[in-house]
Amino acid sequence: MDIEAVRTFLAVADAGQFQEAAVDLRITQQAVSKRVANLERSLGVTLFTRTARGVRLTLDGEAFLPHSRELLHAAERAAASVRPGNRALRVDVLNRRSAPAEALHRFYRAHPGTDLDVVTLADANVEAAIEAVHAGEIDASFRAVPLPARDLPDGILVDRVLDDPLHLLVGAAHPLAAATALTPAALAGHRIWIPGIRQGAEWAVYYDELTEAFDLRIDAIGPNFGSAALLDAIADSADLATLVGAGDRHVWPATHDLRRIPLHGPTPVYPHSFVRRAGNPHPTLTALRRHLAATRPARPVDAWVPGWARRR
């Protein structure tokens, strides 16, 4: 049913004249007559009877009147639900313990009460996340983006917002556990276990280049039972290690005695970008972008990133 025709019907019913309804709606009287006629034709009834003073509702018009008001109110509520600022800003993060998720939490603490919906797209690589942004399923996504700009859909904007330095995470019995800092080259020959790397995903592309650049041994074999299981395995092993971001949030029992060891000389960083759609008017999106720009950590002077990240 044509909502504008229903709106016009109500204006005529309230005004009692086509001419006054036309003034209220800021359209011509001819347009009012046409809309009402089309509505009557679609319903198969006559809604108004003309009188010397204007028009009055027929019995069918009287029956339709309360339902038409409900219909118009429902349409207005539906439009308001997606109007910028009237719904939650929906932002995708790769996982809830990542540096971008922590950045979103800091934004929320700085803007309490903000309507924010933090989601994790199931099994989505960067291409799927970009498509979700492009289609309007989400407002933004934090991702490493190895794609050249020419391969991005029209209207997709990518801003490099957070370079997260990598740390080596080891148990107390690991040969490198006593180090206060390490070079990436010092990790050569040690088993770095990162279960769950899925070929084709952007993090797999990143770790492939990291492995090649520093001759590392990254092992993705075995099922991914989650962060807690990985930390348990690292704590119990004298030869297993893993890589985590400096901004990632991991909590483990004190008995695990795990050690975070920063990597320098150079400092490998994971390049998180903020993917959004041009023209998205959501006011919280603008506030979030400003917050990310104002709180962005300084990039290490010896930062290492893959070649594709240097273009952003």
Secondary structure per residue as TSV (DSSP state, phi and psi in degrees):
chain	resnum	aa	ss	phi	psi
A	1	M	-	360.0	139.6
A	2	D	-	-74.2	112.9
A	3	I	H	-64.6	-37.9
A	4	E	H	-65.9	-34.1
A	5	A	H	-66.5	-39.2
A	6	V	H	-65.5	-42.3
A	7	R	H	-60.2	-40.4
A	8	T	H	-66.6	-41.8
A	9	F	H	-56.5	-45.5
A	10	L	H	-65.5	-38.4
A	11	A	H	-63.4	-40.7
A	12	V	H	-67.7	-43.2
A	13	A	H	-61.5	-39.9
A	14	D	H	-74.0	-37.8
A	15	A	H	-83.0	-30.3
A	16	G	S	79.0	3.0
A	17	Q	S	-147.1	143.2
A	18	F	H	-66.4	-38.8
A	19	Q	H	-65.4	-45.7
A	20	E	H	-66.4	-36.4
A	21	A	H	-62.5	-39.2
A	22	A	H	-62.3	-40.6
A	23	V	H	-64.7	-44.1
A	24	D	H	-62.5	-38.6
A	25	L	H	-87.9	-8.7
A	26	R	T	60.9	42.2
A	27	I	S	-133.0	175.4
A	28	T	-	-79.1	158.7
A	29	Q	H	-64.2	-32.6
A	30	Q	H	-63.8	-39.6
A	31	A	H	-66.0	-37.5
A	32	V	H	-62.3	-48.1
A	33	S	H	-60.1	-39.7
A	34	K	H	-67.0	-43.3
A	35	R	H	-64.0	-44.4
A	36	V	H	-64.2	-41.6
A	37	A	H	-62.6	-40.3
A	38	N	H	-66.9	-37.2
A	39	L	H	-66.5	-43.7
A	40	E	H	-62.0	-38.8
A	41	R	H	-65.5	-41.8
A	42	S	H	-68.7	-31.6
A	43	L	H	-85.9	-22.5
A	44	G	T	77.1	25.1
A	45	V	S	-139.6	167.6
A	46	T	-	-101.1	128.0
A	47	L	-	-97.3	-27.4
A	48	F	E	-130.1	148.6
A	49	T	E	-116.7	130.3
A	50	R	E	-76.2	140.7
A	51	T	E	-129.5	175.7
A	52	A	T	-64.4	-28.1
A	53	R	T	-98.2	-3.0
A	54	G	E	149.2	-119.4
A	55	V	E	-138.9	155.5
A	56	R	E	-135.0	156.7
A	57	L	E	-71.5	140.7
A	58	T	-	-78.4	177.6
A	59	L	H	-61.0	-39.4
A	60	D	H	-65.8	-37.8
A	61	G	H	-63.5	-41.3
A	62	E	H	-62.0	-40.3
A	63	A	H	-67.9	-35.5
A	64	F	H	-78.3	-24.6
A	65	L	H	-56.7	-53.6
A	66	P	H	-65.2	-34.2
A	67	H	H	-70.8	-34.3
A	68	S	H	-66.4	-35.8
A	69	R	H	-65.5	-43.5
A	70	E	H	-60.8	-41.7
A	71	L	H	-62.9	-43.4
A	72	L	H	-66.9	-40.9
A	73	H	H	-63.7	-39.7
A	74	A	H	-64.3	-40.2
A	75	A	H	-64.5	-39.6
A	76	E	H	-68.1	-37.9
A	77	R	H	-66.2	-38.8
A	78	A	H	-63.3	-43.3
A	79	A	H	-66.1	-39.7
A	80	A	H	-66.2	-29.6
A	81	S	H	-66.3	-24.3
A	82	V	T	-113.1	5.0
A	83	R	S	-68.8	136.4
A	84	P	T	-49.3	128.7
A	85	G	T	93.7	-13.8
A	86	N	S	-99.4	-1.5
A	87	R	S	-133.6	163.8
A	88	A	-	-67.8	143.9
A	89	L	E	-75.5	125.2
A	90	R	E	-104.4	115.0
A	91	V	E	-124.4	132.3
A	92	D	E	-94.6	135.0
A	93	V	-	-126.5	153.0
A	94	L	S	-64.6	-41.6
A	95	N	-	-155.8	163.1
A	96	R	T	-77.3	-6.7
A	97	R	T	-104.3	2.0
A	98	S	S	-77.7	164.2
A	99	A	H	-58.7	-40.6
A	100	P	H	-62.2	-38.5
A	101	A	H	-62.9	-39.3
A	102	E	H	-66.0	-36.6
A	103	A	H	-64.1	-39.3
A	104	L	H	-64.7	-38.3
A	105	H	H	-65.1	-40.1
A	106	R	H	-64.9	-38.7
A	107	F	H	-60.9	-43.6
A	108	Y	H	-64.7	-40.2
A	109	R	H	-65.0	-33.3
A	110	A	H	-77.7	-20.4
A	111	H	S	-130.2	66.9
A	112	P	T	-59.3	141.3
A	113	G	T	89.7	-7.2
A	114	T	-	-60.5	135.9
A	115	D	-	-83.3	99.0
A	116	L	E	-127.4	131.3
A	117	D	E	-117.6	104.7
A	118	V	E	-93.7	122.3
A	119	V	E	-126.0	162.0
A	120	T	-	-126.4	111.0
A	121	L	-	-65.6	130.7
A	122	A	T	-68.4	123.1
A	123	D	T	51.8	34.1
A	124	A	-	-97.8	129.3
A	125	N	-	-89.1	-175.3
A	126	V	H	-63.9	-36.3
A	127	E	H	-62.7	-42.5
A	128	A	H	-66.9	-38.2
A	129	A	H	-65.6	-42.0
A	130	I	H	-62.8	-41.6
A	131	E	H	-63.9	-37.7
A	132	A	H	-64.3	-38.9
A	133	V	H	-65.5	-45.3
A	134	H	H	-62.1	-37.3
A	135	A	T	-82.1	-6.9
A	136	G	T	82.9	11.7
A	137	E	S	-72.2	-31.1
A	138	I	S	-134.1	160.9
A	139	D	S	-86.9	-31.0
A	140	A	E	-161.8	164.6
A	141	S	E	-146.8	142.8
A	142	F	E	-95.9	118.0
A	143	R	E	-150.0	151.8
A	144	A	-	-76.7	136.8
A	145	V	-	-123.6	94.5
A	146	P	-	-79.8	-1.2
A	147	L	S	-79.2	139.0
A	148	P	-	-67.7	155.9
A	149	A	G	-58.1	-33.0
A	150	R	G	-67.6	-17.8
A	151	D	G	-94.8	0.4
A	152	L	S	-82.4	145.4
A	153	P	-	-61.6	153.7
A	154	D	T	-58.4	135.5
A	155	G	T	88.0	-1.9
A	156	I	E	-91.5	127.8
A	157	L	E	-113.0	138.5
A	158	V	E	-127.1	119.0
A	159	D	E	-118.0	126.2
A	160	R	E	-72.9	115.0
A	161	V	E	-119.3	-17.9
A	162	L	E	-154.6	114.0
A	163	D	E	-100.4	113.4
A	164	D	E	-102.3	109.8
A	165	P	E	-62.2	146.3
A	166	L	E	-88.1	144.5
A	167	H	E	-118.8	147.1
A	168	L	E	-86.8	134.1
A	169	L	E	-115.8	121.7
A	170	V	E	-137.0	162.1
A	171	G	-	-84.4	171.5
A	172	A	T	-65.0	-25.3
A	173	A	T	-88.5	-2.4
A	174	H	S	-71.4	144.8
A	175	P	T	-59.0	-24.5
A	176	L	T	-97.3	5.8
A	177	A	T	-62.8	-27.6
A	178	A	T	-83.8	-8.3
A	179	A	-	-71.6	143.2
A	180	T	S	-93.6	-20.2
A	181	A	-	-161.1	155.3
A	182	L	B	-140.8	153.2
A	183	T	-	-87.3	153.9
A	184	P	G	-57.5	-33.5
A	185	A	G	-62.9	-28.8
A	186	A	G	-69.9	-11.8
A	187	L	G	-87.5	-9.3
A	188	A	T	-58.0	133.0
A	189	G	T	90.5	-14.5
A	190	H	S	-92.1	144.6
A	191	R	E	-82.3	116.6
A	192	I	E	-106.9	114.5
A	193	W	E	-101.5	119.0
A	194	I	-	-131.3	81.7
A	195	P	T	-67.6	151.1
A	196	G	T	94.3	1.6
A	197	I	-	-66.5	122.1
A	198	R	-	-107.0	119.1
A	199	Q	T	-57.2	136.5
A	200	G	T	97.7	-20.8
A	201	A	S	-76.9	157.1
A	202	E	H	-65.1	-32.7
A	203	W	H	-71.5	-28.4
A	204	A	H	-67.7	-40.5
A	205	V	H	-61.2	-42.0
A	206	Y	H	-62.5	-49.9
A	207	Y	H	-68.9	-29.0
A	208	D	H	-61.5	-44.7
A	209	E	H	-71.6	-35.8
A	210	L	H	-63.3	-43.4
A	211	T	H	-60.2	-45.1
A	212	E	H	-68.0	-39.1
A	213	A	H	-67.6	-34.2
A	214	F	H	-121.7	12.6
A	215	D	T	55.2	49.0
A	216	L	-	-91.8	164.4
A	217	R	E	-117.1	88.7
A	218	I	E	-98.0	124.1
A	219	D	E	-109.7	120.1
A	220	A	-	-108.5	11.7
A	221	I	-	-71.5	141.8
A	222	G	S	104.6	157.0
A	223	P	-	-70.7	152.4
A	224	N	-	-96.1	103.8
A	225	F	-	-93.8	9.9
A	226	G	-	102.1	173.3
A	227	S	H	-62.0	-43.3
A	228	A	H	-62.0	-42.3
A	229	A	H	-66.1	-38.2
A	230	L	H	-63.8	-45.0
A	231	L	H	-64.9	-37.2
A	232	D	H	-60.3	-44.5
A	233	A	H	-65.9	-41.0
A	234	I	H	-64.0	-42.5
A	235	A	H	-64.1	-33.1
A	236	D	T	-89.1	-1.8
A	237	S	-	-113.4	146.9
A	238	A	S	-96.5	-3.5
A	239	D	S	-130.9	-10.6
A	240	L	E	-83.2	143.5
A	241	A	E	-142.2	164.5
A	242	T	E	-143.0	171.0
A	243	L	E	-112.7	136.1
A	244	V	E	-134.3	157.8
A	245	G	E	-79.6	147.5
A	246	A	T	-60.5	-30.4
A	247	G	T	-93.0	-1.2
A	248	D	-	-72.2	148.0
A	249	R	-	-106.1	111.3
A	250	H	-	-125.9	135.0
A	251	V	-	-124.1	134.7
A	252	W	-	-142.0	159.4
A	253	P	-	-61.7	148.6
A	254	A	G	-59.9	-29.4
A	255	T	G	-67.8	-17.5
A	256	H	G	-69.1	-33.0
A	257	D	-	51.6	47.0
A	258	L	-	-79.2	152.9
A	259	R	E	-122.5	127.3
A	260	R	E	-93.7	124.1
A	261	I	E	-121.2	115.0
A	262	P	E	-64.5	149.1
A	263	L	B	-108.1	128.7
A	264	H	-	-140.3	159.8
A	265	G	S	78.8	51.3
A	266	P	S	-86.3	178.4
A	267	T	E	-100.7	105.6
A	268	P	E	-68.0	131.8
A	269	V	E	-125.6	147.9
A	270	Y	E	-93.8	121.7
A	271	P	E	-89.6	97.0
A	272	H	E	-82.5	129.4
A	273	S	E	-113.8	156.6
A	274	F	E	-105.1	114.9
A	275	V	E	-101.5	127.9
A	276	R	E	-146.7	170.2
A	277	R	E	-102.3	130.6
A	278	A	T	-60.0	139.0
A	279	G	T	86.1	0.0
A	280	N	-	-67.8	116.5
A	281	P	-	-88.7	6.6
A	282	H	-	-60.5	122.6
A	283	P	H	-63.3	-30.1
A	284	T	H	-69.5	-29.3
A	285	L	H	-63.0	-43.5
A	286	T	H	-63.4	-43.6
A	287	A	H	-63.5	-39.0
A	288	L	H	-66.9	-42.5
A	289	R	H	-61.2	-40.9
A	290	R	H	-66.4	-39.5
A	291	H	H	-63.1	-44.0
A	292	L	H	-63.5	-39.3
A	293	A	H	-67.6	-38.6
A	294	A	H	-75.1	-26.7
A	295	T	H	-110.0	7.7
A	296	R	-	-62.6	125.4
A	297	P	-	-65.3	150.8
A	298	A	-	-64.2	138.7
A	299	R	-	-74.7	133.0
A	300	P	-	-55.5	141.0
A	301	V	T	-65.5	-24.7
A	302	D	T	-107.1	29.8
A	303	A	E	-62.1	138.4
A	304	W	E	-113.4	130.2
A	305	V	-	-136.0	158.0
A	306	P	-	-59.9	161.4
A	307	G	G	-57.7	-37.6
A	308	W	G	-68.2	-25.2
A	309	A	G	-78.8	-22.2
A	310	R	G	-69.3	-16.4
A	311	R	G	-78.9	-7.8
A	312	R	-	-118.2	360.0
